[in-house]
């Protein structure tokens, strides 16, 4: 089973993350940040990755540490669950429409983290959630997951729709990338022989 459990405790957050890459998209995410939980639910459901996240964070200050640190922990969990990455497809892409918004994602589980962020959320808040934290999550997730992650907004007017399209696009691309390639299930998908 390609599973992982990560616990992370700092002076700012206490986090536990459990994932199963071969799941059905079941989720139980409780971070104390409602909109963020909704986005994590989308990530799990559309990637078909079972995910349980618990976070007690210093949300009396703001949501920054919670969102960033969950991104770190999820990235670490992905890395642990993938192991040597033998047999995976490695690459994934998705152009995800959501009403007025469309976000394109292309990613590579290369072990070389890099984030290209071409997404402009037009409002500073979605409810009480700071929209700048969407980028912070993906920066932490790509860095600690060893993901080359490109996100490009094609169009969009509504911040909620744009953010949700980004999470769903990443989920759908990740779903493809972590799948086992039946033509090369015994090989690491790199001419170097390792990722």
Secondary structure, DSSP 8 states (H G I E B T S, - for coil): --EEEEEEE-SSEEEEEEEETTS---EEEE-S-HHHHHHHHHHHHHHT-EEEEEEEE-TTT-SHHHHHHHHHHHHHHHHHHHTT-BTB--EEEEEEEETTEEEEEEEE--S--EEEEE---SSSEETTEETHHHHHHHHHHHHHHT-EEEEEEEE-S-HHHHHHHHHHHHHHHHHHHHSB-TTSTTSBSSTTS--
